[in-house]
Amino acid sequence: MKEKVILAYSGGLDTSITIPWLKEHYDIDVIAVCINVGQDDNMEEVYDKAIQSGAIKAYIEDACEEFVTDTIFKAVKAEAKYENKYLLGTSLARPIIAKKLVDIAHLEKAKYICHGCTGKGNDQVRFEASIAALDPNLKVIAPWRIWDIESREDALEYASKHNIKVTATKEKIYSVDANLWHTSTEGGDLEYLENEHSTSVYKVCKSPLDADNKEEYIEIYFDKGVPKKINDEELSPVDLVKTLNELGAKHGIGIIDIVENRLVGMKSRGIYETPGGTILYEAHNILESATLDKDTLHYKQIISYKYGELIYNGLWYSKLRESIDAFIETTQDNVTGTVRIMLYKGIIKPAGIFTENALYDHGISSFGSSDLYDQKDAEGFINLYTLPLKIKALKSLNISKDSCQMEFVSSDRTI
């Protein structure tokens, strides 16, 4: 009996040519596994294509719910970004896909998992790190690091020779990754930094210039940091993200053009569209601004940066990520309430915070008098706060503290 390999299959160019390549170079049976994380492909066609390309079996697994609840909502609570910009759309999906691949490898008693990630990208690390964390006994086959195919043009020629139909062409040769959370576009003319990207590359969003000319107000309700309702309607996690994607796309929300530092050491440029995610991050941030104390909020911002790096670098199944999650969870105890925002031509404008957990107090923060805050108390606070600065100045200027004449005017006395 032949050994089996579980192929992470998308139906795209790279994984489509991988099936005949594996059969040519290994005496092995290929089982194609397509994990649906909201990429909006016709899964019946993907299944048929896998079989027609030579797979002995194909699985189509729906992981959208797990994708949202197990990774996306954790990232929202953390407000995790990579390099303060990228909302980790591809990175967040990989741990879910890898887990499904490992589960099916166990079910099929397969010894190998194969992926179609390029040897220059981050995804090879994300998949293999996750597989190693879940089952280090599984062996990985990475064709892009082995075969003689060196470019997408070569891949297209290989597909043509083996009668495999693909949608990519030499004239329009972008690499696109899509799921429920985002769509990324790379390659082609985007590889030249001097080129302004064309709005024709947008797969989901309207250009802000072409977006609706009328603003739209929406309300999002969070329960302990988890979004639950839009405009007072409770939605399932998947439907909530889909609804926000539609709203954001209509108003040109969530488009970024960035040059990022890949884990493997090079820089790359991509166009990312994350309409619903951008709305959720902003709304969550607005609610936290009112419900978290300063020290917790500021420390969480430091932790969030590291959290984003861990996700980007493929370390979802690490102890550090789990430990940070435990901290993030405690910060969300009071992040409950409704945020009202306005969407208009790529802009998200705060329009109201409604929560019983706000640490903002109008009586204290206003310019009027307050029983809890006497403005006269600020004088003593400032004297103590600035003491290190005064001492440094005295030392640097070689001035005796006794000869230092400083006058402070208060409401009832002069010092």
C-alpha positions as CSV (number, residue, x, y, z in Angstrom):
1,M,0.0,0.0,0.0
2,K,1.3,3.5,-0.9
3,E,2.0,6.1,1.7
4,K,-0.4,9.1,1.8
5,V,0.3,12.8,1.7
6,I,-2.3,15.4,2.8
7,L,-2.1,18.4,0.4
8,A,-3.3,21.8,1.6
9,Y,-5.3,22.5,-1.6
10,S,-6.9,25.7,-2.7
11,G,-7.6,25.0,-6.4
12,G,-5.2,27.8,-7.3
13,L,-2.1,27.7,-9.6
14,D,0.5,26.5,-7.1
15,T,-1.5,23.7,-5.4
16,S,-3.1,22.6,-8.7
17,I,0.2,21.8,-10.3
18,T,1.4,20.2,-7.0
19,I,-0.8,17.1,-7.4
20,P,0.7,15.8,-10.7
21,W,4.2,16.9,-9.5
22,L,3.8,14.8,-6.3
23,K,2.7,11.8,-8.3
24,E,5.6,12.2,-10.7
25,H,8.3,12.5,-8.0
26,Y,7.0,10.4,-5.1
27,D,5.3,7.0,-5.1
28,I,2.5,8.4,-3.0
29,D,-1.3,8.9,-2.9
30,V,-2.4,12.5,-2.8
31,I,-5.4,13.5,-0.6
32,A,-6.4,17.1,-1.3
33,V,-7.8,19.0,1.6
34,C,-9.4,22.4,1.0
35,I,-10.2,24.3,4.2
36,N,-13.0,26.9,3.7
37,V,-12.1,30.0,5.8
38,G,-14.4,32.2,3.8
39,Q,-12.5,32.5,0.5
40,D,-15.8,32.5,-1.4
41,D,-14.7,29.8,-3.9
42,N,-17.1,27.3,-5.5
43,M,-16.2,24.4,-3.3
44,E,-17.8,21.8,-5.6
45,E,-15.6,23.0,-8.4
46,V,-12.6,22.9,-6.1
47,Y,-13.4,19.3,-5.2
48,D,-13.9,18.2,-8.8
49,K,-10.7,20.0,-9.9
50,A,-8.7,18.1,-7.2
51,I,-10.0,14.8,-8.3
52,Q,-9.5,15.6,-12.0
53,S,-5.9,16.7,-11.2
54,G,-5.1,13.3,-9.8
55,A,-6.0,13.2,-6.1
56,I,-7.4,9.9,-4.9
57,K,-9.6,11.7,-2.4
58,A,-10.6,15.3,-1.5
59,Y,-12.0,16.9,1.6
60,I,-13.8,20.2,1.8
61,E,-13.9,21.4,5.4
62,D,-15.8,24.5,6.6
63,A,-13.8,26.2,9.3
64,C,-15.3,29.7,9.1
65,E,-16.8,29.6,12.6
66,E,-13.6,28.4,14.2
67,F,-11.7,31.0,12.2
68,V,-13.8,33.8,13.6
69,T,-14.2,32.6,17.2
70,D,-10.8,31.0,17.8
71,T,-8.4,33.5,16.1
72,I,-10.1,36.6,14.7
73,F,-12.0,37.6,17.9
74,K,-8.9,37.0,20.0
75,A,-7.0,39.4,17.7
76,V,-9.8,41.9,17.9
77,K,-9.6,41.9,21.7
78,A,-5.9,42.3,21.6
79,E,-6.1,44.8,18.7
80,A,-3.1,42.9,17.3
81,K,-1.4,44.4,14.2
82,Y,1.9,43.7,12.5
83,E,4.1,46.7,12.2
84,N,1.1,48.8,13.4
85,K,-0.7,48.4,10.1
86,Y,-1.4,44.9,8.9
87,L,-4.5,43.2,10.5
88,L,-3.0,39.7,10.0
89,G,-5.6,38.4,7.6
90,T,-3.5,35.6,6.1
91,S,-1.7,34.9,9.4
92,L,-4.8,34.4,11.4
93,A,-6.2,31.7,9.1
94,R,-3.1,29.5,9.0
95,P,-3.3,28.0,12.5
96,I,-6.9,26.9,11.8
97,I,-6.0,25.4,8.4
98,A,-2.9,23.7,9.8
99,K,-5.0,22.1,12.6
100,K,-7.5,20.7,10.1
101,L,-4.6,19.3,8.0
102,V,-3.2,17.5,11.0
103,D,-6.6,16.2,12.1
104,I,-7.1,14.7,8.6
105,A,-3.6,13.3,8.5
106,H,-4.4,11.4,11.7
107,L,-7.7,10.3,10.3
108,E,-6.1,9.0,7.1
109,K,-3.0,7.7,8.8
110,A,-0.9,9.8,6.5
111,K,2.8,10.5,7.3
112,Y,3.1,13.6,5.1
113,I,1.6,17.0,4.8
114,C,2.3,19.0,1.7
115,H,1.8,22.8,1.2
116,G,2.1,25.0,-1.9
117,C,3.8,27.9,-0.1
118,T,6.6,29.7,-1.9
119,G,10.1,29.4,-0.5
120,K,10.3,33.2,-0.2
121,G,7.2,33.7,1.8
122,N,6.0,33.7,5.4
123,D,3.3,31.0,5.0
124,Q,5.8,28.1,4.8
125,V,6.9,29.0,8.3
126,R,3.4,29.5,9.6
127,F,2.2,26.1,8.3
128,E,5.3,24.2,9.4
129,A,5.5,25.8,12.8
130,S,1.9,24.9,13.5
131,I,2.3,21.4,12.2
132,A,5.4,20.9,14.4
133,A,3.5,22.2,17.4
134,L,0.5,19.9,16.8
135,D,2.4,16.7,15.7
136,P,6.1,16.8,15.3
137,N,6.1,13.3,13.8
138,L,4.5,14.4,10.6
139,K,6.8,15.1,7.7
140,V,6.4,18.1,5.5
141,I,6.9,18.3,1.7
142,A,7.4,21.8,0.3
143,P,7.6,21.6,-3.5
144,W,8.6,25.2,-4.0
145,R,11.8,24.5,-2.1
146,I,12.5,21.4,-4.2
147,W,11.3,21.6,-7.7
148,D,12.8,23.3,-10.8
149,I,9.8,25.7,-11.2
150,E,11.2,29.1,-10.3
151,S,8.4,31.5,-11.1
152,R,4.7,31.8,-11.7
153,E,5.4,31.9,-15.4
154,D,7.1,28.5,-15.1
155,A,4.1,27.2,-13.0
156,L,1.7,28.3,-15.8
157,E,3.7,26.4,-18.4
158,Y,3.7,23.3,-16.2
159,A,-0.1,23.6,-15.8
160,S,-0.5,23.9,-19.5
161,K,1.6,20.8,-20.2
162,H,-0.5,18.8,-17.7
163,N,-3.8,20.1,-18.9
164,I,-4.6,21.8,-15.6
165,K,-7.0,24.7,-15.9
166,V,-6.0,27.8,-13.9
167,T,-7.3,31.4,-13.7
168,A,-3.9,33.1,-13.5
169,T,-2.3,34.4,-16.7
170,K,1.0,35.8,-17.7
171,E,-0.6,39.2,-18.4
172,K,-2.4,39.4,-15.0
173,I,-0.2,37.6,-12.6
174,Y,-1.1,38.9,-9.2
175,S,-1.0,36.5,-6.2
176,V,-4.2,36.8,-4.3
177,D,-5.1,35.3,-0.9
178,A,-8.7,35.7,0.3
179,N,-10.7,34.7,3.3
180,L,-13.5,35.9,5.5
181,W,-11.2,38.5,7.2
182,H,-9.3,40.0,4.3
183,T,-8.1,39.9,0.7
184,S,-4.4,40.4,-0.1
185,T,-2.9,41.2,-3.5
186,E,0.8,40.9,-4.3
187,G,3.1,40.5,-7.3
188,G,2.9,41.9,-10.8
189,D,3.4,45.7,-11.1
190,L,3.1,46.0,-7.3
191,E,6.6,44.6,-7.0
192,Y,8.0,48.0,-8.3
193,L,7.8,50.5,-5.4
194,E,7.6,53.5,-7.8
195,N,4.3,52.3,-9.1
196,E,1.1,53.7,-7.6
197,H,-1.3,50.8,-7.3
198,S,-4.3,50.8,-9.5
199,T,-7.8,50.7,-7.9
200,S,-8.5,47.9,-10.4
201,V,-6.6,45.5,-8.0
202,Y,-9.3,45.9,-5.4
203,K,-11.3,42.7,-5.1
204,V,-13.7,43.7,-2.3
205,C,-13.7,47.4,-1.5
206,K,-14.8,50.3,-3.5
207,S,-12.2,53.0,-3.8
208,P,-12.8,55.7,-1.2
209,L,-13.1,58.1,-4.2
210,D,-15.9,56.0,-5.7
211,A,-17.6,55.1,-2.4
212,D,-21.1,56.3,-1.4
213,N,-21.5,60.0,-1.2
214,K,-23.8,59.7,1.9
215,E,-22.4,58.9,5.3
216,E,-23.8,55.9,7.2
217,Y,-24.1,55.5,11.0
218,I,-23.9,52.0,12.6
219,E,-23.7,50.7,16.2
220,I,-21.7,47.8,17.4
221,Y,-22.3,46.1,20.7
222,F,-19.4,44.3,22.5
223,D,-19.7,41.9,25.4
224,K,-16.3,41.6,27.2
225,G,-14.5,42.7,24.1
226,V,-16.4,40.3,21.8
227,P,-18.6,41.9,19.1
228,K,-22.2,40.5,19.4
229,K,-24.6,42.9,17.7
230,I,-24.8,45.4,14.8
231,N,-27.6,48.0,15.1
232,D,-29.2,46.1,18.0
233,E,-29.4,42.9,16.0
234,E,-27.5,39.9,17.4
235,L,-25.6,38.0,14.7
236,S,-23.6,34.8,14.5
237,P,-19.8,35.4,14.5
238,V,-19.5,34.6,10.8
239,D,-22.6,36.7,9.8
240,L,-21.3,39.6,11.9
241,V,-18.0,39.7,10.1
242,K,-19.7,39.3,6.7
243,T,-22.1,42.2,7.5
244,L,-19.3,44.5,8.5
245,N,-17.3,43.5,5.4
246,E,-20.3,44.6,3.2
247,L,-20.7,47.9,5.1
248,G,-17.0,48.7,5.1
249,A,-16.5,47.7,1.4
250,K,-19.3,50.0,0.4
251,H,-17.6,53.0,2.1
252,G,-14.1,52.2,1.0
253,I,-13.0,51.3,4.5
254,G,-9.9,49.2,5.2
255,I,-7.6,49.5,2.2
256,I,-3.8,49.7,2.9
257,D,-0.8,49.7,0.6
258,I,2.2,48.6,2.7
259,V,5.8,47.5,2.4
260,E,6.3,45.0,5.2
261,N,9.2,43.1,6.7
262,R,8.7,39.4,6.0
263,L,9.8,36.9,8.6
264,V,12.2,35.3,6.1
265,G,14.2,38.5,5.9
266,M,13.1,40.4,2.8
267,K,10.6,43.2,2.3
268,S,7.4,42.8,0.3
269,R,4.7,45.0,-0.9
270,G,1.0,44.2,-0.8
271,I,-2.5,45.7,-1.0
272,Y,-4.7,44.5,1.8
273,E,-8.4,44.9,2.0
274,T,-9.9,44.4,5.5
275,P,-13.2,46.3,5.6
276,G,-15.0,44.6,8.4
277,G,-11.8,44.0,10.4
278,T,-10.8,47.7,10.3
279,I,-14.3,48.7,11.6
280,L,-14.1,46.2,14.4
281,Y,-10.6,47.2,15.5
282,E,-11.6,50.9,15.5
283,A,-14.8,50.3,17.4
284,H,-13.1,48.1,19.9
285,N,-10.4,50.7,20.4
286,I,-13.0,53.5,21.0
287,L,-14.8,51.4,23.6
288,E,-11.5,50.5,25.4
289,S,-10.5,54.2,25.5
290,A,-13.4,54.7,27.8
291,T,-13.3,51.5,29.9
292,L,-9.6,50.7,30.5
293,D,-7.5,52.6,33.0
294,K,-4.4,54.3,31.7
295,D,-1.7,51.9,33.0
296,T,-3.6,48.8,31.8
297,L,-4.3,50.4,28.4
298,H,-0.8,51.5,27.8
299,Y,0.7,48.1,28.8
300,K,-1.8,46.3,26.7
301,Q,-0.6,48.4,23.7
302,I,2.9,47.0,24.3
303,I,1.6,43.5,24.6
304,S,-0.5,43.8,21.5
305,Y,2.5,44.7,19.4
306,K,4.2,41.5,20.5
307,Y,1.0,39.5,20.0
308,G,0.8,40.7,16.4
309,E,4.4,39.6,15.8
310,L,3.8,36.1,17.2
311,I,0.8,35.7,14.9
312,Y,2.7,37.0,11.9
313,N,5.6,34.8,12.7
314,G,3.5,31.6,12.8
315,L,3.8,31.0,16.6
316,W,0.0,30.8,17.3
317,Y,0.5,27.5,19.1
318,S,3.2,28.8,21.4
319,K,3.1,29.1,25.2
320,L,3.8,32.9,24.9
321,R,0.7,33.5,22.7
322,E,-1.5,31.5,25.2
323,S,0.0,33.5,28.1
324,I,-0.7,36.8,26.4
325,D,-4.2,35.7,25.7
326,A,-4.7,35.1,29.4
327,F,-3.6,38.7,30.1
328,I,-5.8,40.1,27.3
329,E,-8.9,38.2,28.7
330,T,-8.6,40.0,32.0
331,T,-8.4,43.4,30.3
332,Q,-11.7,42.7,28.6
333,D,-13.8,42.3,31.8
334,N,-15.3,45.8,31.5
335,V,-15.1,46.2,27.7
336,T,-18.9,45.9,27.3
337,G,-21.1,48.5,25.6
338,T,-22.1,50.0,22.3
339,V,-20.0,52.1,20.0
340,R,-21.7,54.4,17.4
341,I,-19.5,55.2,14.4
342,M,-19.9,57.0,11.1
343,L,-18.6,55.5,7.9
344,Y,-17.8,57.8,4.9
345,K,-15.3,57.5,2.0
346,G,-12.7,55.5,3.9
347,I,-13.2,57.3,7.2
348,I,-14.4,55.9,10.5
349,K,-15.6,58.7,12.8
350,P,-16.5,58.1,16.5
351,A,-20.1,59.1,17.1
352,G,-20.9,57.9,20.6
353,I,-19.9,55.5,23.4
354,F,-22.7,53.9,25.5
355,T,-21.4,51.9,28.4
356,E,-22.0,51.5,32.1
357,N,-18.3,50.8,32.6
358,A,-16.8,54.1,31.5
359,L,-14.0,55.4,33.6
360,Y,-14.7,58.8,32.2
361,D,-16.5,61.1,34.6
362,H,-18.0,64.3,33.3
363,G,-18.0,65.9,36.7
364,I,-14.2,65.3,37.1
365,S,-13.1,65.9,33.5
366,S,-15.1,69.0,32.8
367,F,-13.7,72.5,33.6
368,G,-16.2,72.9,36.4
369,S,-15.6,72.2,40.1
370,S,-15.5,68.7,41.5
371,D,-15.5,67.1,45.0
372,L,-13.0,64.5,43.8
373,Y,-10.6,66.9,42.1
374,D,-9.4,70.2,43.5
375,Q,-7.4,72.2,41.0
376,K,-5.2,73.5,43.8
377,D,-3.9,70.0,44.4
378,A,-2.1,70.1,41.1
379,E,0.5,72.5,42.4
380,G,1.9,70.0,44.9
381,F,1.7,67.2,42.3
382,I,3.7,69.3,39.8
383,N,6.3,70.2,42.4
384,L,6.9,66.5,43.1
385,Y,6.6,65.5,39.4
386,T,9.2,68.0,38.3
387,L,11.6,67.4,41.2
388,P,13.9,65.1,39.1
389,L,14.0,67.7,36.3
390,K,15.0,70.5,38.8
391,I,17.7,68.4,40.4
392,K,19.1,67.5,36.9
393,A,19.1,71.2,35.9
394,L,20.8,72.2,39.2
395,K,23.5,69.7,38.7
396,S,24.1,70.5,35.0
397,L,24.2,74.2,35.7
398,N,26.2,73.8,38.9
399,I,23.7,75.9,40.8
400,S,23.3,75.5,44.5
401,K,19.9,74.5,45.6
402,D,20.0,77.3,48.2
403,S,20.7,79.9,45.6
404,C,17.9,78.7,43.3
405,Q,15.2,81.3,43.3
406,M,11.9,79.9,41.8
407,E,8.6,81.6,42.3
408,F,5.3,79.8,42.1
409,V,2.1,81.8,42.3
410,S,-0.9,80.1,43.8
411,S,-4.4,81.3,44.4
412,D,-3.7,82.4,48.0
413,R,0.0,82.8,48.5
414,T,3.4,83.4,46.9
415,I,6.3,81.1,47.4
